[in-house]
Amino acid sequence: MLSTNTNEKPEPQDRIGYVDYNTTGGLKLVSSDTLTLGWPSATNPSGNSWASDHAAVVSRFSVSGNHKGH
C-alpha cells in the first residue's frame, strides 16, 4: 500500500491491519491485498471510503497435508 500522507501528519488511512499466521501444519500464504471501498484517491484521501478506521488486509491461504479438524 502506498502512503497517501504528504503532509507528514499521521492519518488513519496510513495504518494497515495485519494478518498473523503460522506456517506449521501446511498453511501457505497465496496472496494479500489492501481492501478499500470505491477507488482510493492519493490526492484527496479524506474522500476515500475505508472498510474500517484504517485500511484492511484480505489474505488467501492454501492448506496442504492431512489435517484433522481442530
Secondary structure as GFF3:
##gff-version 3
##sequence-region A 1 70
A	DSSP	three_ten_helix	12	14	.	.	.	ID=ss1
A	DSSP	beta_strand	27	37	.	.	.	ID=ss2
A	DSSP	three_ten_helix	45	47	.	.	.	ID=ss3
A	DSSP	beta_strand	49	50	.	.	.	ID=ss4
A	DSSP	beta_strand	56	63	.	.	.	ID=ss5
###
